Amino acid sequence: MKLFLLFPIFHKDGFASIVARFERPNATGFDFSEWQLPCIANTKAFGFSEDDIMMQERYLRNNMPLIWEMAREKEKEMQKSA
């Protein structure tokens, strides 16, 4: 299973948010789930069990500072190249 961060950080109602996406291959394509951070809300999911979703939520909670750091670094890189 892989975690992707969809960039850029977006701002809505004065708050910064990130969309994180988990994917894993299956026989016909990919299972996926999308999460909105920092509220850790699962917004879309296909093919993952309830246990998988709970594991993903735990992973996001445990790694939130690192995820935000990576997103901010990527946002700076994107601004420099623009």
Biopython code that builds the backbone (N, CA, C, O; Angstrom):
import numpy as np
from Bio.PDB.StructureBuilder import StructureBuilder

atoms = [
    (1, "MET", "N", (0.853, -1.164, 0.000)),
    (1, "MET", "CA", (0.000, 0.000, 0.000)),
    (1, "MET", "C", (0.901, 1.229, 0.000)),
    (1, "MET", "O", (1.890, 1.280, 0.730)),
    (2, "LYS", "N", (0.557, 2.216, -0.818)),
    (2, "LYS", "CA", (1.344, 3.443, -0.900)),
    (2, "LYS", "C", (0.493, 4.637, -0.480)),
    (2, "LYS", "O", (-0.724, 4.657, -0.663)),
    (3, "LEU", "N", (1.174, 5.630, 0.091)),
    (3, "LEU", "CA", (0.527, 6.875, 0.474)),
    (3, "LEU", "C", (1.017, 7.965, -0.461)),
    (3, "LEU", "O", (2.221, 8.123, -0.662)),
    (4, "PHE", "N", (0.083, 8.719, -1.033)),
    (4, "PHE", "CA", (0.398, 9.854, -1.884)),
    (4, "PHE", "C", (-0.192, 11.101, -1.250)),
    (4, "PHE", "O", (-1.293, 11.065, -0.700)),
    (5, "LEU", "N", (0.539, 12.200, -1.327)),
    (5, "LEU", "CA", (-0.006, 13.488, -0.912)),
    (5, "LEU", "C", (-0.328, 14.256, -2.171)),
    (5, "LEU", "O", (0.533, 14.440, -3.031)),
    (6, "LEU", "N", (-1.569, 14.705, -2.287)),
    (6, "LEU", "CA", (-1.986, 15.447, -3.468)),
    (6, "LEU", "C", (-1.742, 16.920, -3.200)),
    (6, "LEU", "O", (-2.261, 17.480, -2.235)),
    (7, "PHE", "N", (-0.954, 17.539, -4.053)),
    (7, "PHE", "CA", (-0.538, 18.921, -3.840)),
    (7, "PHE", "C", (-1.303, 19.835, -4.769)),
    (7, "PHE", "O", (-1.863, 19.358, -5.756)),
    (8, "PRO", "N", (-1.352, 21.100, -4.505)),
    (8, "PRO", "CA", (-0.716, 21.789, -3.388)),
    (8, "PRO", "C", (-1.580, 21.752, -2.131)),
    (8, "PRO", "O", (-2.703, 21.249, -2.137)),
    (9, "ILE", "N", (-1.020, 22.298, -1.057)),
    (9, "ILE", "CA", (-1.820, 22.545, 0.147)),
    (9, "ILE", "C", (-2.898, 23.526, -0.289)),
    (9, "ILE", "O", (-2.594, 24.513, -0.959)),
    (10, "PHE", "N", (-4.126, 23.280, 0.072)),
    (10, "PHE", "CA", (-5.162, 24.232, -0.318)),
    (10, "PHE", "C", (-5.728, 24.913, 0.918)),
    (10, "PHE", "O", (-5.705, 24.374, 2.024)),
    (11, "HIS", "N", (-6.231, 26.107, 0.691)),
    (11, "HIS", "CA", (-6.755, 26.926, 1.781)),
    (11, "HIS", "C", (-8.244, 27.154, 1.546)),
    (11, "HIS", "O", (-8.661, 27.591, 0.473)),
    (12, "LYS", "N", (-9.027, 26.851, 2.565)),
    (12, "LYS", "CA", (-10.470, 27.031, 2.495)),
    (12, "LYS", "C", (-10.946, 27.596, 3.814)),
    (12, "LYS", "O", (-10.640, 27.051, 4.875)),
    (13, "ASP", "N", (-11.684, 28.671, 3.756)),
    (13, "ASP", "CA", (-12.220, 29.328, 4.949)),
    (13, "ASP", "C", (-11.120, 29.681, 5.942)),
    (13, "ASP", "O", (-11.333, 29.631, 7.154)),
    (14, "GLY", "N", (-9.933, 30.040, 5.425)),
    (14, "GLY", "CA", (-8.826, 30.449, 6.279)),
    (14, "GLY", "C", (-8.023, 29.313, 6.876)),
    (14, "GLY", "O", (-7.133, 29.560, 7.690)),
    (15, "PHE", "N", (-8.307, 28.069, 6.498)),
    (15, "PHE", "CA", (-7.598, 26.919, 7.045)),
    (15, "PHE", "C", (-6.851, 26.174, 5.940)),
    (15, "PHE", "O", (-7.358, 26.020, 4.829)),
    (16, "ALA", "N", (-5.653, 25.720, 6.254)),
    (16, "ALA", "CA", (-4.861, 24.933, 5.312)),
    (16, "ALA", "C", (-5.271, 23.472, 5.404)),
    (16, "ALA", "O", (-5.517, 22.956, 6.494)),
    (17, "SER", "N", (-5.342, 22.810, 4.258)),
    (17, "SER", "CA", (-5.711, 21.393, 4.208)),
    (17, "SER", "C", (-4.830, 20.655, 3.211)),
    (17, "SER", "O", (-4.272, 21.253, 2.292)),
    (18, "ILE", "N", (-4.716, 19.357, 3.408)),
    (18, "ILE", "CA", (-3.990, 18.469, 2.509)),
    (18, "ILE", "C", (-4.911, 17.299, 2.191)),
    (18, "ILE", "O", (-5.684, 16.857, 3.040)),
    (19, "VAL", "N", (-4.823, 16.802, 0.961)),
    (19, "VAL", "CA", (-5.503, 15.561, 0.610)),
    (19, "VAL", "C", (-4.442, 14.465, 0.544)),
    (19, "VAL", "O", (-3.466, 14.578, -0.197)),
    (20, "ALA", "N", (-4.641, 13.417, 1.318)),
    (20, "ALA", "CA", (-3.756, 12.251, 1.314)),
    (20, "ALA", "C", (-4.517, 11.092, 0.691)),
    (20, "ALA", "O", (-5.713, 10.922, 0.928)),
    (21, "ARG", "N", (-3.817, 10.298, -0.104)),
    (21, "ARG", "CA", (-4.458, 9.181, -0.807)),
    (21, "ARG", "C", (-3.642, 7.911, -0.613)),
    (21, "ARG", "O", (-2.438, 7.894, -0.869)),
    (22, "PHE", "N", (-4.302, 6.845, -0.159)),
    (22, "PHE", "CA", (-3.696, 5.527, -0.079)),
    (22, "PHE", "C", (-4.136, 4.729, -1.299)),
    (22, "PHE", "O", (-5.298, 4.791, -1.702)),
    (23, "GLU", "N", (-3.203, 3.978, -1.890)),
    (23, "GLU", "CA", (-3.531, 3.118, -3.019)),
    (23, "GLU", "C", (-2.830, 1.775, -2.870)),
    (23, "GLU", "O", (-1.742, 1.684, -2.302)),
    (24, "ARG", "N", (-3.475, 0.735, -3.390)),
    (24, "ARG", "CA", (-2.825, -0.572, -3.519)),
    (24, "ARG", "C", (-3.411, -1.242, -4.759)),
    (24, "ARG", "O", (-4.598, -1.094, -5.049)),
    (25, "PRO", "N", (-2.575, -1.976, -5.487)),
    (25, "PRO", "CA", (-3.075, -2.640, -6.693)),
    (25, "PRO", "C", (-4.026, -3.781, -6.356)),
    (25, "PRO", "O", (-3.892, -4.444, -5.328)),
    (26, "ASN", "N", (-4.984, -3.993, -7.242)),
    (26, "ASN", "CA", (-5.864, -5.157, -7.160)),
    (26, "ASN", "C", (-5.957, -5.779, -8.552)),
    (26, "ASN", "O", (-5.258, -5.334, -9.463)),
    (27, "ALA", "N", (-6.780, -6.771, -8.737)),
    (27, "ALA", "CA", (-6.853, -7.490, -10.014)),
    (27, "ALA", "C", (-7.334, -6.618, -11.174)),
    (27, "ALA", "O", (-6.996, -6.890, -12.326)),
    (28, "THR", "N", (-8.106, -5.592, -10.893)),
    (28, "THR", "CA", (-8.678, -4.763, -11.965)),
    (28, "THR", "C", (-8.182, -3.318, -11.959)),
    (28, "THR", "O", (-8.667, -2.507, -12.747)),
    (29, "GLY", "N", (-7.255, -2.986, -11.116)),
    (29, "GLY", "CA", (-6.761, -1.607, -11.030)),
    (29, "GLY", "C", (-6.201, -1.313, -9.658)),
    (29, "GLY", "O", (-5.173, -1.863, -9.261)),
    (30, "PHE", "N", (-6.890, -0.430, -8.926)),
    (30, "PHE", "CA", (-6.411, -0.018, -7.612)),
    (30, "PHE", "C", (-7.553, 0.109, -6.619)),
    (30, "PHE", "O", (-8.646, 0.554, -6.970)),
    (31, "ASP", "N", (-7.294, -0.285, -5.376)),
    (31, "ASP", "CA", (-8.131, 0.114, -4.250)),
    (31, "ASP", "C", (-7.586, 1.468, -3.810)),
    (31, "ASP", "O", (-6.390, 1.727, -3.941)),
    (32, "PHE", "N", (-8.448, 2.327, -3.295)),
    (32, "PHE", "CA", (-7.972, 3.645, -2.882)),
    (32, "PHE", "C", (-8.809, 4.194, -1.736)),
    (32, "PHE", "O", (-9.942, 3.772, -1.503)),
    (33, "SER", "N", (-8.222, 5.135, -1.042)),
    (33, "SER", "CA", (-8.967, 5.936, -0.071)),
    (33, "SER", "C", (-8.339, 7.320, -0.028)),
    (33, "SER", "O", (-7.120, 7.463, -0.131)),
    (34, "GLU", "N", (-9.174, 8.333, 0.123)),
    (34, "GLU", "CA", (-8.697, 9.709, 0.225)),
    (34, "GLU", "C", (-9.102, 10.278, 1.572)),
    (34, "GLU", "O", (-10.189, 10.019, 2.088)),
    (35, "TRP", "N", (-8.186, 11.061, 2.119)),
    (35, "TRP", "CA", (-8.366, 11.655, 3.443)),
    (35, "TRP", "C", (-8.085, 13.141, 3.373)),
    (35, "TRP", "O", (-7.186, 13.578, 2.655)),
    (36, "GLN", "N", (-8.849, 13.911, 4.116)),
    (36, "GLN", "CA", (-8.573, 15.337, 4.244)),
    (36, "GLN", "C", (-7.905, 15.572, 5.588)),
    (36, "GLN", "O", (-8.389, 15.126, 6.628)),
    (37, "LEU", "N", (-6.789, 16.277, 5.546)),
    (37, "LEU", "CA", (-6.041, 16.606, 6.750)),
    (37, "LEU", "C", (-6.103, 18.111, 6.975)),
    (37, "LEU", "O", (-6.113, 18.845, 5.987)),
    (38, "PRO", "N", (-6.144, 18.612, 8.173)),
    (38, "PRO", "CA", (-5.770, 17.989, 9.430)),
    (38, "PRO", "C", (-6.907, 17.287, 10.168)),
    (38, "PRO", "O", (-6.667, 16.688, 11.217)),
    (39, "CYS", "N", (-8.126, 17.341, 9.660)),
    (39, "CYS", "CA", (-9.234, 16.754, 10.423)),
    (39, "CYS", "C", (-9.274, 15.225, 10.329)),
    (39, "CYS", "O", (-10.058, 14.588, 11.033)),
    (40, "ILE", "N", (-8.446, 14.633, 9.476)),
    (40, "ILE", "CA", (-8.368, 13.184, 9.278)),
    (40, "ILE", "C", (-9.755, 12.616, 8.977)),
    (40, "ILE", "O", (-10.243, 11.710, 9.651)),
    (41, "ALA", "N", (-10.370, 13.186, 7.937)),
    (41, "ALA", "CA", (-11.686, 12.737, 7.495)),
    (41, "ALA", "C", (-11.526, 11.896, 6.235)),
    (41, "ALA", "O", (-10.930, 12.351, 5.259)),
    (42, "ASN", "N", (-12.047, 10.688, 6.249)),
    (42, "ASN", "CA", (-12.036, 9.828, 5.072)),
    (42, "ASN", "C", (-13.139, 10.302, 4.141)),
    (42, "ASN", "O", (-14.321, 10.204, 4.471)),
    (43, "THR", "N", (-12.750, 10.821, 2.966)),
    (43, "THR", "CA", (-13.730, 11.403, 2.052)),
    (43, "THR", "C", (-14.135, 10.466, 0.928)),
    (43, "THR", "O", (-15.232, 10.593, 0.384)),
    (44, "LYS", "N", (-13.252, 9.513, 0.567)),
    (44, "LYS", "CA", (-13.559, 8.544, -0.485)),
    (44, "LYS", "C", (-12.844, 7.247, -0.152)),
    (44, "LYS", "O", (-11.755, 7.256, 0.422)),
    (45, "ALA", "N", (-13.467, 6.125, -0.517)),
    (45, "ALA", "CA", (-12.801, 4.835, -0.316)),
    (45, "ALA", "C", (-13.421, 3.793, -1.227)),
    (45, "ALA", "O", (-14.628, 3.790, -1.468)),
    (46, "PHE", "N", (-12.568, 2.907, -1.728)),
    (46, "PHE", "CA", (-13.033, 1.796, -2.539)),
    (46, "PHE", "C", (-12.070, 0.628, -2.354)),
    (46, "PHE", "O", (-10.868, 0.774, -2.573)),
    (47, "GLY", "N", (-12.590, -0.524, -1.955)),
    (47, "GLY", "CA", (-11.804, -1.736, -1.904)),
    (47, "GLY", "C", (-11.095, -2.029, -0.596)),
    (47, "GLY", "O", (-10.546, -3.119, -0.434)),
    (48, "PHE", "N", (-11.089, -1.095, 0.341)),
    (48, "PHE", "CA", (-10.431, -1.320, 1.622)),
    (48, "PHE", "C", (-11.449, -1.790, 2.659)),
    (48, "PHE", "O", (-12.599, -1.350, 2.658)),
    (49, "SER", "N", (-11.019, -2.681, 3.533)),
    (49, "SER", "CA", (-11.883, -3.147, 4.620)),
    (49, "SER", "C", (-11.944, -2.083, 5.721)),
    (49, "SER", "O", (-11.184, -1.115, 5.710)),
    (50, "GLU", "N", (-12.844, -2.281, 6.651)),
    (50, "GLU", "CA", (-12.952, -1.374, 7.793)),
    (50, "GLU", "C", (-11.655, -1.380, 8.609)),
    (50, "GLU", "O", (-11.223, -0.336, 9.100)),
    (51, "ASP", "N", (-11.043, -2.543, 8.751)),
    (51, "ASP", "CA", (-9.761, -2.632, 9.460)),
    (51, "ASP", "C", (-8.669, -1.858, 8.723)),
    (51, "ASP", "O", (-7.849, -1.189, 9.352)),
    (52, "ASP", "N", (-8.656, -1.950, 7.391)),
    (52, "ASP", "CA", (-7.681, -1.191, 6.594)),
    (52, "ASP", "C", (-7.855, 0.316, 6.824)),
    (52, "ASP", "O", (-6.879, 1.043, 7.012)),
    (53, "ILE", "N", (-9.104, 0.764, 6.807)),
    (53, "ILE", "CA", (-9.400, 2.191, 6.993)),
    (53, "ILE", "C", (-8.948, 2.637, 8.381)),
    (53, "ILE", "O", (-8.385, 3.722, 8.526)),
    (54, "MET", "N", (-9.186, 1.821, 9.395)),
    (54, "MET", "CA", (-8.753, 2.164, 10.755)),
    (54, "MET", "C", (-7.233, 2.231, 10.842)),
    (54, "MET", "O", (-6.693, 3.101, 11.525)),
    (55, "MET", "N", (-6.535, 1.321, 10.156)),
    (55, "MET", "CA", (-5.077, 1.329, 10.139)),
    (55, "MET", "C", (-4.555, 2.600, 9.442)),
    (55, "MET", "O", (-3.576, 3.200, 9.886)),
    (56, "GLN", "N", (-5.213, 2.996, 8.359)),
    (56, "GLN", "CA", (-4.816, 4.213, 7.665)),
    (56, "GLN", "C", (-5.006, 5.449, 8.552)),
    (56, "GLN", "O", (-4.144, 6.327, 8.599)),
    (57, "GLU", "N", (-6.120, 5.505, 9.239)),
    (57, "GLU", "CA", (-6.378, 6.626, 10.139)),
    (57, "GLU", "C", (-5.308, 6.701, 11.229)),
    (57, "GLU", "O", (-4.805, 7.780, 11.541)),
    (58, "ARG", "N", (-4.968, 5.562, 11.796)),
    (58, "ARG", "CA", (-3.923, 5.511, 12.830)),
    (58, "ARG", "C", (-2.580, 5.972, 12.262)),
    (58, "ARG", "O", (-1.848, 6.716, 12.914)),
    (59, "TYR", "N", (-2.264, 5.529, 11.052)),
    (59, "TYR", "CA", (-1.021, 5.938, 10.403)),
    (59, "TYR", "C", (-0.986, 7.463, 10.217)),
    (59, "TYR", "O", (0.025, 8.102, 10.506)),
    (60, "LEU", "N", (-2.087, 8.035, 9.738)),
    (60, "LEU", "CA", (-2.136, 9.489, 9.528)),
    (60, "LEU", "C", (-1.992, 10.242, 10.847)),
    (60, "LEU", "O", (-1.269, 11.236, 10.918)),
    (61, "ARG", "N", (-2.671, 9.780, 11.883)),
    (61, "ARG", "CA", (-2.560, 10.436, 13.195)),
    (61, "ARG", "C", (-1.117, 10.386, 13.718)),
    (61, "ARG", "O", (-0.607, 11.377, 14.240)),
    (62, "ASN", "N", (-0.474, 9.239, 13.575)),
    (62, "ASN", "CA", (0.887, 9.069, 14.094)),
    (62, "ASN", "C", (1.945, 9.824, 13.288)),
    (62, "ASN", "O", (3.025, 10.111, 13.804)),
    (63, "ASN", "N", (1.648, 10.144, 12.041)),
    (63, "ASN", "CA", (2.639, 10.773, 11.169)),
    (63, "ASN", "C", (2.254, 12.173, 10.705)),
    (63, "ASN", "O", (2.861, 12.712, 9.780)),
    (64, "MET", "N", (1.249, 12.761, 11.345)),
    (64, "MET", "CA", (0.746, 14.075, 10.923)),
    (64, "MET", "C", (1.841, 15.144, 10.842)),
    (64, "MET", "O", (1.893, 15.857, 9.839)),
    (65, "PRO", "N", (2.719, 15.295, 11.843)),
    (65, "PRO", "CA", (3.751, 16.344, 11.733)),
    (65, "PRO", "C", (4.667, 16.136, 10.522)),
    (65, "PRO", "O", (4.999, 17.101, 9.834)),
    (66, "LEU", "N", (5.070, 14.917, 10.259)),
    (66, "LEU", "CA", (5.932, 14.632, 9.115)),
    (66, "LEU", "C", (5.211, 14.899, 7.794)),
    (66, "LEU", "O", (5.807, 15.441, 6.864)),
    (67, "ILE", "N", (3.952, 14.530, 7.705)),
    (67, "ILE", "CA", (3.162, 14.755, 6.489)),
    (67, "ILE", "C", (3.060, 16.240, 6.196)),
    (67, "ILE", "O", (3.221, 16.658, 5.049)),
    (68, "TRP", "N", (2.793, 17.045, 7.223)),
    (68, "TRP", "CA", (2.697, 18.495, 7.014)),
    (68, "TRP", "C", (4.051, 19.083, 6.614)),
    (68, "TRP", "O", (4.123, 19.967, 5.761)),
    (69, "GLU", "N", (5.113, 18.590, 7.231)),
    (69, "GLU", "CA", (6.451, 19.073, 6.871)),
    (69, "GLU", "C", (6.756, 18.770, 5.401)),
    (69, "GLU", "O", (7.257, 19.634, 4.682)),
    (70, "MET", "N", (6.460, 17.566, 4.959)),
    (70, "MET", "CA", (6.690, 17.192, 3.566)),
    (70, "MET", "C", (5.848, 18.054, 2.623)),
    (70, "MET", "O", (6.334, 18.487, 1.578)),
    (71, "ALA", "N", (4.615, 18.298, 2.982)),
    (71, "ALA", "CA", (3.728, 19.104, 2.141)),
    (71, "ALA", "C", (4.225, 20.545, 2.035)),
    (71, "ALA", "O", (4.192, 21.134, 0.955)),
    (72, "ARG", "N", (4.681, 21.107, 3.137)),
    (72, "ARG", "CA", (5.199, 22.485, 3.111)),
    (72, "ARG", "C", (6.468, 22.584, 2.267)),
    (72, "ARG", "O", (6.651, 23.554, 1.531)),
    (73, "GLU", "N", (7.350, 21.575, 2.372)),
    (73, "GLU", "CA", (8.568, 21.566, 1.563)),
    (73, "GLU", "C", (8.228, 21.484, 0.076)),
    (73, "GLU", "O", (8.826, 22.185, -0.741)),
    (74, "LYS", "N", (7.273, 20.631, -0.270)),
    (74, "LYS", "CA", (6.867, 20.498, -1.673)),
    (74, "LYS", "C", (6.237, 21.786, -2.162)),
    (74, "LYS", "O", (6.472, 22.187, -3.302)),
    (75, "GLU", "N", (5.449, 22.440, -1.340)),
    (75, "GLU", "CA", (4.814, 23.694, -1.720)),
    (75, "GLU", "C", (5.873, 24.759, -1.998)),
    (75, "GLU", "O", (5.741, 25.522, -2.955)),
    (76, "LYS", "N", (6.919, 24.821, -1.175)),
    (76, "LYS", "CA", (8.016, 25.779, -1.411)),
    (76, "LYS", "C", (8.720, 25.492, -2.722)),
    (76, "LYS", "O", (9.040, 26.417, -3.468)),
    (77, "GLU", "N", (8.971, 24.204, -3.019)),
    (77, "GLU", "CA", (9.598, 23.821, -4.285)),
    (77, "GLU", "C", (8.748, 24.251, -5.471)),
    (77, "GLU", "O", (9.272, 24.742, -6.470)),
    (78, "MET", "N", (7.448, 24.069, -5.362)),
    (78, "MET", "CA", (6.546, 24.428, -6.445)),
    (78, "MET", "C", (6.521, 25.936, -6.659)),
    (78, "MET", "O", (6.443, 26.396, -7.798)),
    (79, "GLN", "N", (6.586, 26.705, -5.586)),
    (79, "GLN", "CA", (6.592, 28.167, -5.685)),
    (79, "GLN", "C", (7.880, 28.663, -6.327)),
    (79, "GLN", "O", (7.853, 29.619, -7.101)),
    (80, "LYS", "N", (9.010, 28.025, -6.016)),
    (80, "LYS", "CA", (10.292, 28.414, -6.602)),
    (80, "LYS", "C", (10.319, 28.163, -8.105)),
    (80, "LYS", "O", (10.884, 28.953, -8.861)),
    (81, "SER", "N", (9.712, 27.070, -8.533)),
    (81, "SER", "CA", (9.760, 26.708, -9.954)),
    (81, "SER", "C", (8.721, 27.444, -10.783)),
    (81, "SER", "O", (8.748, 27.375, -12.012)),
    (82, "ALA", "N", (7.803, 28.151, -10.127)),
    (82, "ALA", "CA", (6.738, 28.872, -10.856)),
    (82, "ALA", "C", (7.237, 30.199, -11.394)),
    (82, "ALA", "O", (6.479, 30.932, -12.029)),
]
sb = StructureBuilder()
sb.init_structure("model")
sb.init_model(0)
sb.init_chain("A")
sb.init_seg("    ")
for serial, (resi, resn, name, xyz) in enumerate(atoms, 1):
    if name == "N":
        sb.init_residue(resn, " ", resi, " ")
    sb.init_atom(name, np.array(xyz, "f"), 0.0, 1.0, " ", f" {name:<3s}", serial, name[0])
structure = sb.get_structure()
